[in-house]
Amino acid sequence: MIDILDRVRNKGLQSKIVSAEEAAAFFKPGMNVAMSGFTSSAYPKAVPLALAERMKKDPFTINLWTGASVGPELDTALADVHGIKTRLPYQTDKSLRAEINDGSVNYLDLHLSESAQLARYGYLGKIDVAVVEACAIDEDGNLIPTTSLGNAASFVQQADKVIVEVNTSQPLDLEGMHDVYVPLDPPNRLPIPIVKASDRIGTPYIPCTPDKILYIVPCDIPDHTRSLRPIDENSKKMSEFTLKFLDDEIKAGRMPKNLLPLQSGVGNVANAVMAGFVDSDLKDLTVYTEVIQDGMLDLIDAGKLNFASGTAFSPSPEGLKRFYADVQKYKKYLLIRPEEISNNPEVVRRLGVIAMNTAIECDIYGNVNSTHITGTKMMNGIGGSGDFARNAYLTIFYTPSTAKDGKISSIVPFCSHIDHTEHDVDIIITEQGIADLRGKTPHERALEIINNCAHPDYRPLLLDYFHRADEATKHANTPHILEEAFSFHERFLKNGTMQK
């Protein structure tokens, strides 16, 4: 108990230290429960595990709000006991996804930059309790965050009561790595005073008063981060195309030699693209993004990264071990903010961010589907890609040209679900090549995407569709044959392949 007492620096709060089981007994059916966490970083673990055990014996449901996806001790544990009624704003969990797609869980898929303010506006209902991971509580009751901020600061501000999980597996060296700023709501909102990625505008802690803290729960479970797959040939090619394209932009005078601030989505393709920067001639790079992954540690070690701002530090287990071995070195280059700030359109537009995100599918006119399989089944959610796509200086979407061993074409006549319209998309990159859509009409975009990004096995089918649609509509602005627009998807559902 010595470690937990050392971390609860407000002596008056030490009497509120309880077991996870005692804290779990507080929850009631139908509560709106807001929890910290963004990706598999800084989410509560002991309390949700204890709550899941309670739900096994006494079934009931809660409405769960987080920053984004979280680890298995939260989403999986509660989904497996059918303990979630409503979930927002993003998830990546297999068990939870199944319940969303069979209608058991109501899912609100939200732009991440908007989720905190939507909670504050009140039409989602009040937050009954916030459960937040911290590495310590200071003398005034303020919370020292761990590896992410997400929506935690807003949730603490809005909640009736707060349960703090003090995670002793998280090093105290994390203190000082955060910049907590919660904007006022309209009509009192002020400009966000960030003009470069390294600007600090808030506090290094989540403001909280001792009387709001209901319980403090010790926890020693580390973040359940995921290993990254080895970089495959497709990802390597997409990385090479990206570097060549950006080099051409520099030569054309459209970017400085050290580029503009980079934003990179989560996952293996994104990490492969960042790895490409390590081996390039680029230097003095900056990052303004959501999630800081292994590739950014590589850039620091290579002496190529000046600074990275994000809302979560979510590396692989190997990357996390590497970070913890030298926190003092890495934290000089890293800053963690609330997602409302890391993803804020105002700041993204001001800084001129280069946004790099992945797609499930793109259509021949440049619309992008990031969320749904065959238009109906939720995969994960839009996350922050929309926050960046519409507001970035340059918006790039990546997808391999095919999936399921070639049975699915990622380039289709018409997306089965649209998250990012053609107006928000500048560049599409597959392992086949680059489609530069800037300044092009729908007809020009279609030929650019089909000829440069579609797999050769599907290129003739797509060209045939486009030319017949153009003829059938008498050269309309955006040619479509409505009864065939989803023919690729229909063939897949009927025959298991999009090929004829």
Secondary structure as a PSIPRED ss2 file (coil, helix, strand):
# PSIPRED VFORMAT (PSIPRED V4.0)

   1 M C   1.000  0.000  0.000
   2 I H   0.000  1.000  0.000
   3 D H   0.000  1.000  0.000
   4 I H   0.000  1.000  0.000
   5 L H   0.000  1.000  0.000
   6 D H   0.000  1.000  0.000
   7 R H   0.000  1.000  0.000
   8 V E   0.000  0.000  1.000
   9 R C   1.000  0.000  0.000
  10 N C   1.000  0.000  0.000
  11 K H   0.000  1.000  0.000
  12 G H   0.000  1.000  0.000
  13 L H   0.000  1.000  0.000
  14 Q H   0.000  1.000  0.000
  15 S H   0.000  1.000  0.000
  16 K H   0.000  1.000  0.000
  17 I E   0.000  0.000  1.000
  18 V C   1.000  0.000  0.000
  19 S C   1.000  0.000  0.000
  20 A H   0.000  1.000  0.000
  21 E H   0.000  1.000  0.000
  22 E H   0.000  1.000  0.000
  23 A H   0.000  1.000  0.000
  24 A H   0.000  1.000  0.000
  25 A C   1.000  0.000  0.000
  26 F C   1.000  0.000  0.000
  27 F C   1.000  0.000  0.000
  28 K C   1.000  0.000  0.000
  29 P C   1.000  0.000  0.000
  30 G C   1.000  0.000  0.000
  31 M C   1.000  0.000  0.000
  32 N E   0.000  0.000  1.000
  33 V E   0.000  0.000  1.000
  34 A E   0.000  0.000  1.000
  35 M E   0.000  0.000  1.000
  36 S C   1.000  0.000  0.000
  37 G C   1.000  0.000  0.000
  38 F C   1.000  0.000  0.000
  39 T C   1.000  0.000  0.000
  40 S C   1.000  0.000  0.000
  41 S C   1.000  0.000  0.000
  42 A C   1.000  0.000  0.000
  43 Y C   1.000  0.000  0.000
  44 P C   1.000  0.000  0.000
  45 K C   1.000  0.000  0.000
  46 A H   0.000  1.000  0.000
  47 V H   0.000  1.000  0.000
  48 P H   0.000  1.000  0.000
  49 L H   0.000  1.000  0.000
  50 A H   0.000  1.000  0.000
  51 L H   0.000  1.000  0.000
  52 A H   0.000  1.000  0.000
  53 E H   0.000  1.000  0.000
  54 R H   0.000  1.000  0.000
  55 M H   0.000  1.000  0.000
  56 K H   0.000  1.000  0.000
  57 K H   0.000  1.000  0.000
  58 D C   1.000  0.000  0.000
  59 P C   1.000  0.000  0.000
  60 F C   1.000  0.000  0.000
  61 T C   1.000  0.000  0.000
  62 I E   0.000  0.000  1.000
  63 N E   0.000  0.000  1.000
  64 L E   0.000  0.000  1.000
  65 W E   0.000  0.000  1.000
  66 T C   1.000  0.000  0.000
  67 G C   1.000  0.000  0.000
  68 A C   1.000  0.000  0.000
  69 S C   1.000  0.000  0.000
  70 V C   1.000  0.000  0.000
  71 G C   1.000  0.000  0.000
  72 P C   1.000  0.000  0.000
  73 E C   1.000  0.000  0.000
  74 L C   1.000  0.000  0.000
  75 D H   0.000  1.000  0.000
  76 T H   0.000  1.000  0.000
  77 A H   0.000  1.000  0.000
  78 L H   0.000  1.000  0.000
  79 A H   0.000  1.000  0.000
  80 D H   0.000  1.000  0.000
  81 V C   1.000  0.000  0.000
  82 H C   1.000  0.000  0.000
  83 G C   1.000  0.000  0.000
  84 I E   0.000  0.000  1.000
  85 K E   0.000  0.000  1.000
  86 T E   0.000  0.000  1.000
  87 R E   0.000  0.000  1.000
  88 L E   0.000  0.000  1.000
  89 P C   1.000  0.000  0.000
  90 Y C   1.000  0.000  0.000
  91 Q C   1.000  0.000  0.000
  92 T C   1.000  0.000  0.000
  93 D C   1.000  0.000  0.000
  94 K H   0.000  1.000  0.000
  95 S H   0.000  1.000  0.000
  96 L H   0.000  1.000  0.000
  97 R H   0.000  1.000  0.000
  98 A H   0.000  1.000  0.000
  99 E H   0.000  1.000  0.000
 100 I H   0.000  1.000  0.000
 101 N H   0.000  1.000  0.000
 102 D C   1.000  0.000  0.000
 103 G C   1.000  0.000  0.000
 104 S C   1.000  0.000  0.000
 105 V C   1.000  0.000  0.000
 106 N E   0.000  0.000  1.000
 107 Y E   0.000  0.000  1.000
 108 L C   1.000  0.000  0.000
 109 D C   1.000  0.000  0.000
 110 L C   1.000  0.000  0.000
 111 H C   1.000  0.000  0.000
 112 L H   0.000  1.000  0.000
 113 S H   0.000  1.000  0.000
 114 E H   0.000  1.000  0.000
 115 S H   0.000  1.000  0.000
 116 A H   0.000  1.000  0.000
 117 Q H   0.000  1.000  0.000
 118 L H   0.000  1.000  0.000
 119 A H   0.000  1.000  0.000
 120 R H   0.000  1.000  0.000
 121 Y H   0.000  1.000  0.000
 122 G C   1.000  0.000  0.000
 123 Y C   1.000  0.000  0.000
 124 L C   1.000  0.000  0.000
 125 G C   1.000  0.000  0.000
 126 K C   1.000  0.000  0.000
 127 I C   1.000  0.000  0.000
 128 D C   1.000  0.000  0.000
 129 V E   0.000  0.000  1.000
 130 A E   0.000  0.000  1.000
 131 V E   0.000  0.000  1.000
 132 V E   0.000  0.000  1.000
 133 E E   0.000  0.000  1.000
 134 A E   0.000  0.000  1.000
 135 C C   1.000  0.000  0.000
 136 A E   0.000  0.000  1.000
 137 I E   0.000  0.000  1.000
 138 D C   1.000  0.000  0.000
 139 E C   1.000  0.000  0.000
 140 D C   1.000  0.000  0.000
 141 G C   1.000  0.000  0.000
 142 N C   1.000  0.000  0.000
 143 L E   0.000  0.000  1.000
 144 I E   0.000  0.000  1.000
 145 P C   1.000  0.000  0.000
 146 T C   1.000  0.000  0.000
 147 T C   1.000  0.000  0.000
 148 S E   0.000  0.000  1.000
 149 L C   1.000  0.000  0.000
 150 G E   0.000  0.000  1.000
 151 N C   1.000  0.000  0.000
 152 A H   0.000  1.000  0.000
 153 A H   0.000  1.000  0.000
 154 S H   0.000  1.000  0.000
 155 F H   0.000  1.000  0.000
 156 V H   0.000  1.000  0.000
 157 Q H   0.000  1.000  0.000
 158 Q H   0.000  1.000  0.000
 159 A C   1.000  0.000  0.000
 160 D C   1.000  0.000  0.000
 161 K E   0.000  0.000  1.000
 162 V E   0.000  0.000  1.000
 163 I E   0.000  0.000  1.000
 164 V E   0.000  0.000  1.000
 165 E E   0.000  0.000  1.000
 166 V E   0.000  0.000  1.000
 167 N E   0.000  0.000  1.000
 168 T C   1.000  0.000  0.000
 169 S C   1.000  0.000  0.000
 170 Q C   1.000  0.000  0.000
 171 P C   1.000  0.000  0.000
 172 L H   0.000  1.000  0.000
 173 D H   0.000  1.000  0.000
 174 L H   0.000  1.000  0.000
 175 E C   1.000  0.000  0.000
 176 G C   1.000  0.000  0.000
 177 M C   1.000  0.000  0.000
 178 H E   0.000  0.000  1.000
 179 D C   1.000  0.000  0.000
 180 V E   0.000  0.000  1.000
 181 Y C   1.000  0.000  0.000
 182 V C   1.000  0.000  0.000
 183 P C   1.000  0.000  0.000
 184 L C   1.000  0.000  0.000
 185 D C   1.000  0.000  0.000
 186 P C   1.000  0.000  0.000
 187 P C   1.000  0.000  0.000
 188 N C   1.000  0.000  0.000
 189 R C   1.000  0.000  0.000
 190 L C   1.000  0.000  0.000
 191 P C   1.000  0.000  0.000
 192 I C   1.000  0.000  0.000
 193 P C   1.000  0.000  0.000
 194 I C   1.000  0.000  0.000
 195 V C   1.000  0.000  0.000
 196 K C   1.000  0.000  0.000
 197 A C   1.000  0.000  0.000
 198 S C   1.000  0.000  0.000
 199 D C   1.000  0.000  0.000
 200 R C   1.000  0.000  0.000
 201 I C   1.000  0.000  0.000
 202 G C   1.000  0.000  0.000
 203 T E   0.000  0.000  1.000
 204 P C   1.000  0.000  0.000
 205 Y C   1.000  0.000  0.000
 206 I E   0.000  0.000  1.000
 207 P C   1.000  0.000  0.000
 208 C C   1.000  0.000  0.000
 209 T C   1.000  0.000  0.000
 210 P H   0.000  1.000  0.000
 211 D H   0.000  1.000  0.000
 212 K H   0.000  1.000  0.000
 213 I E   0.000  0.000  1.000
 214 L E   0.000  0.000  1.000
 215 Y E   0.000  0.000  1.000
 216 I E   0.000  0.000  1.000
 217 V E   0.000  0.000  1.000
 218 P E   0.000  0.000  1.000
 219 C E   0.000  0.000  1.000
 220 D C   1.000  0.000  0.000
 221 I C   1.000  0.000  0.000
 222 P C   1.000  0.000  0.000
 223 D C   1.000  0.000  0.000
 224 H C   1.000  0.000  0.000
 225 T C   1.000  0.000  0.000
 226 R C   1.000  0.000  0.000
 227 S C   1.000  0.000  0.000
 228 L C   1.000  0.000  0.000
 229 R C   1.000  0.000  0.000
 230 P C   1.000  0.000  0.000
 231 I C   1.000  0.000  0.000
 232 D C   1.000  0.000  0.000
 233 E H   0.000  1.000  0.000
 234 N H   0.000  1.000  0.000
 235 S H   0.000  1.000  0.000
 236 K H   0.000  1.000  0.000
 237 K H   0.000  1.000  0.000
 238 M H   0.000  1.000  0.000
 239 S H   0.000  1.000  0.000
 240 E H   0.000  1.000  0.000
 241 F H   0.000  1.000  0.000
 242 T H   0.000  1.000  0.000
 243 L H   0.000  1.000  0.000
 244 K H   0.000  1.000  0.000
 245 F H   0.000  1.000  0.000
 246 L H   0.000  1.000  0.000
 247 D H   0.000  1.000  0.000
 248 D H   0.000  1.000  0.000
 249 E H   0.000  1.000  0.000
 250 I H   0.000  1.000  0.000
 251 K H   0.000  1.000  0.000
 252 A C   1.000  0.000  0.000
 253 G C   1.000  0.000  0.000
 254 R C   1.000  0.000  0.000
 255 M C   1.000  0.000  0.000
 256 P C   1.000  0.000  0.000
 257 K C   1.000  0.000  0.000
 258 N C   1.000  0.000  0.000
 259 L C   1.000  0.000  0.000
 260 L C   1.000  0.000  0.000
 261 P C   1.000  0.000  0.000
 262 L E   0.000  0.000  1.000
 263 Q E   0.000  0.000  1.000
 264 S E   0.000  0.000  1.000
 265 G C   1.000  0.000  0.000
 266 V C   1.000  0.000  0.000
 267 G C   1.000  0.000  0.000
 268 N H   0.000  1.000  0.000
 269 V H   0.000  1.000  0.000
 270 A H   0.000  1.000  0.000
 271 N H   0.000  1.000  0.000
 272 A H   0.000  1.000  0.000
 273 V H   0.000  1.000  0.000
 274 M H   0.000  1.000  0.000
 275 A H   0.000  1.000  0.000
 276 G H   0.000  1.000  0.000
 277 F H   0.000  1.000  0.000
 278 V H   0.000  1.000  0.000
 279 D C   1.000  0.000  0.000
 280 S C   1.000  0.000  0.000
 281 D C   1.000  0.000  0.000
 282 L C   1.000  0.000  0.000
 283 K C   1.000  0.000  0.000
 284 D C   1.000  0.000  0.000
 285 L E   0.000  0.000  1.000
 286 T E   0.000  0.000  1.000
 287 V E   0.000  0.000  1.000
 288 Y E   0.000  0.000  1.000
 289 T C   1.000  0.000  0.000
 290 E C   1.000  0.000  0.000
 291 V E   0.000  0.000  1.000
 292 I E   0.000  0.000  1.000
 293 Q C   1.000  0.000  0.000
 294 D H   0.000  1.000  0.000
 295 G H   0.000  1.000  0.000
 296 M H   0.000  1.000  0.000
 297 L H   0.000  1.000  0.000
 298 D H   0.000  1.000  0.000
 299 L H   0.000  1.000  0.000
 300 I H   0.000  1.000  0.000
 301 D H   0.000  1.000  0.000
 302 A C   1.000  0.000  0.000
 303 G C   1.000  0.000  0.000
 304 K C   1.000  0.000  0.000
 305 L E   0.000  0.000  1.000
 306 N E   0.000  0.000  1.000
 307 F E   0.000  0.000  1.000
 308 A E   0.000  0.000  1.000
 309 S E   0.000  0.000  1.000
 310 G E   0.000  0.000  1.000
 311 T C   1.000  0.000  0.000
 312 A E   0.000  0.000  1.000
 313 F E   0.000  0.000  1.000
 314 S C   1.000  0.000  0.000
 315 P C   1.000  0.000  0.000
 316 S C   1.000  0.000  0.000
 317 P H   0.000  1.000  0.000
 318 E H   0.000  1.000  0.000
 319 G H   0.000  1.000  0.000
 320 L H   0.000  1.000  0.000
 321 K H   0.000  1.000  0.000
 322 R H   0.000  1.000  0.000
 323 F H   0.000  1.000  0.000
 324 Y H   0.000  1.000  0.000
 325 A H   0.000  1.000  0.000
 326 D C   1.000  0.000  0.000
 327 V H   0.000  1.000  0.000
 328 Q H   0.000  1.000  0.000
 329 K H   0.000  1.000  0.000
 330 Y H   0.000  1.000  0.000
 331 K H   0.000  1.000  0.000
 332 K C   1.000  0.000  0.000
 333 Y C   1.000  0.000  0.000
 334 L E   0.000  0.000  1.000
 335 L E   0.000  0.000  1.000
 336 I E   0.000  0.000  1.000
 337 R C   1.000  0.000  0.000
 338 P E   0.000  0.000  1.000
 339 E H   0.000  1.000  0.000
 340 E H   0.000  1.000  0.000
 341 I H   0.000  1.000  0.000
 342 S H   0.000  1.000  0.000
 343 N C   1.000  0.000  0.000
 344 N C   1.000  0.000  0.000
 345 P H   0.000  1.000  0.000
 346 E H   0.000  1.000  0.000
 347 V H   0.000  1.000  0.000
 348 V H   0.000  1.000  0.000
 349 R H   0.000  1.000  0.000
 350 R H   0.000  1.000  0.000
 351 L H   0.000  1.000  0.000
 352 G C   1.000  0.000  0.000
 353 V C   1.000  0.000  0.000
 354 I E   0.000  0.000  1.000
 355 A E   0.000  0.000  1.000
 356 M E   0.000  0.000  1.000
 357 N E   0.000  0.000  1.000
 358 T E   0.000  0.000  1.000
 359 A C   1.000  0.000  0.000
 360 I C   1.000  0.000  0.000
 361 E E   0.000  0.000  1.000
 362 C E   0.000  0.000  1.000
 363 D E   0.000  0.000  1.000
 364 I C   1.000  0.000  0.000
 365 Y C   1.000  0.000  0.000
 366 G C   1.000  0.000  0.000
 367 N C   1.000  0.000  0.000
 368 V E   0.000  0.000  1.000
 369 N E   0.000  0.000  1.000
 370 S C   1.000  0.000  0.000
 371 T C   1.000  0.000  0.000
 372 H E   0.000  0.000  1.000
 373 I E   0.000  0.000  1.000
 374 T C   1.000  0.000  0.000
 375 G C   1.000  0.000  0.000
 376 T C   1.000  0.000  0.000
 377 K E   0.000  0.000  1.000
 378 M E   0.000  0.000  1.000
 379 M C   1.000  0.000  0.000
 380 N C   1.000  0.000  0.000
 381 G C   1.000  0.000  0.000
 382 I C   1.000  0.000  0.000
 383 G C   1.000  0.000  0.000
 384 G C   1.000  0.000  0.000
 385 S H   0.000  1.000  0.000
 386 G H   0.000  1.000  0.000
 387 D H   0.000  1.000  0.000
 388 F H   0.000  1.000  0.000
 389 A H   0.000  1.000  0.000
 390 R C   1.000  0.000  0.000
 391 N C   1.000  0.000  0.000
 392 A C   1.000  0.000  0.000
 393 Y C   1.000  0.000  0.000
 394 L E   0.000  0.000  1.000
 395 T E   0.000  0.000  1.000
 396 I E   0.000  0.000  1.000
 397 F E   0.000  0.000  1.000
 398 Y E   0.000  0.000  1.000
 399 T C   1.000  0.000  0.000
 400 P C   1.000  0.000  0.000
 401 S C   1.000  0.000  0.000
 402 T E   0.000  0.000  1.000
 403 A E   0.000  0.000  1.000
 404 K C   1.000  0.000  0.000
 405 D C   1.000  0.000  0.000
 406 G C   1.000  0.000  0.000
 407 K C   1.000  0.000  0.000
 408 I E   0.000  0.000  1.000
 409 S E   0.000  0.000  1.000
 410 S C   1.000  0.000  0.000
 411 I E   0.000  0.000  1.000
 412 V E   0.000  0.000  1.000
 413 P C   1.000  0.000  0.000
 414 F C   1.000  0.000  0.000
 415 C C   1.000  0.000  0.000
 416 S C   1.000  0.000  0.000
 417 H C   1.000  0.000  0.000
 418 I C   1.000  0.000  0.000
 419 D C   1.000  0.000  0.000
 420 H E   0.000  0.000  1.000
 421 T C   1.000  0.000  0.000
 422 E H   0.000  1.000  0.000
 423 H H   0.000  1.000  0.000
 424 D H   0.000  1.000  0.000
 425 V C   1.000  0.000  0.000
 426 D C   1.000  0.000  0.000
 427 I E   0.000  0.000  1.000
 428 I E   0.000  0.000  1.000
 429 I E   0.000  0.000  1.000
 430 T E   0.000  0.000  1.000
 431 E C   1.000  0.000  0.000
 432 Q C   1.000  0.000  0.000
 433 G E   0.000  0.000  1.000
 434 I E   0.000  0.000  1.000
 435 A E   0.000  0.000  1.000
 436 D E   0.000  0.000  1.000
 437 L C   1.000  0.000  0.000
 438 R C   1.000  0.000  0.000
 439 G C   1.000  0.000  0.000
 440 K C   1.000  0.000  0.000
 441 T C   1.000  0.000  0.000
 442 P H   0.000  1.000  0.000
 443 H H   0.000  1.000  0.000
 444 E H   0.000  1.000  0.000
 445 R H   0.000  1.000  0.000
 446 A H   0.000  1.000  0.000
 447 L H   0.000  1.000  0.000
 448 E H   0.000  1.000  0.000
 449 I H   0.000  1.000  0.000
 450 I H   0.000  1.000  0.000
 451 N H   0.000  1.000  0.000
 452 N H   0.000  1.000  0.000
 453 C H   0.000  1.000  0.000
 454 A C   1.000  0.000  0.000
 455 H C   1.000  0.000  0.000
 456 P C   1.000  0.000  0.000
 457 D C   1.000  0.000  0.000
 458 Y C   1.000  0.000  0.000
 459 R H   0.000  1.000  0.000
 460 P H   0.000  1.000  0.000
 461 L H   0.000  1.000  0.000
 462 L H   0.000  1.000  0.000
 463 L H   0.000  1.000  0.000
 464 D H   0.000  1.000  0.000
 465 Y H   0.000  1.000  0.000
 466 F H   0.000  1.000  0.000
 467 H H   0.000  1.000  0.000
 468 R H   0.000  1.000  0.000
 469 A H   0.000  1.000  0.000
 470 D H   0.000  1.000  0.000
 471 E H   0.000  1.000  0.000
 472 A H   0.000  1.000  0.000
 473 T C   1.000  0.000  0.000
 474 K C   1.000  0.000  0.000
 475 H C   1.000  0.000  0.000
 476 A C   1.000  0.000  0.000
 477 N C   1.000  0.000  0.000
 478 T C   1.000  0.000  0.000
 479 P C   1.000  0.000  0.000
 480 H C   1.000  0.000  0.000
 481 I C   1.000  0.000  0.000
 482 L H   0.000  1.000  0.000
 483 E H   0.000  1.000  0.000
 484 E H   0.000  1.000  0.000
 485 A C   1.000  0.000  0.000
 486 F C   1.000  0.000  0.000
 487 S H   0.000  1.000  0.000
 488 F H   0.000  1.000  0.000
 489 H H   0.000  1.000  0.000
 490 E H   0.000  1.000  0.000
 491 R H   0.000  1.000  0.000
 492 F H   0.000  1.000  0.000
 493 L H   0.000  1.000  0.000
 494 K H   0.000  1.000  0.000
 495 N H   0.000  1.000  0.000
 496 G C   1.000  0.000  0.000
 497 T C   1.000  0.000  0.000
 498 M C   1.000  0.000  0.000
 499 Q C   1.000  0.000  0.000
 500 K C   1.000  0.000  0.000
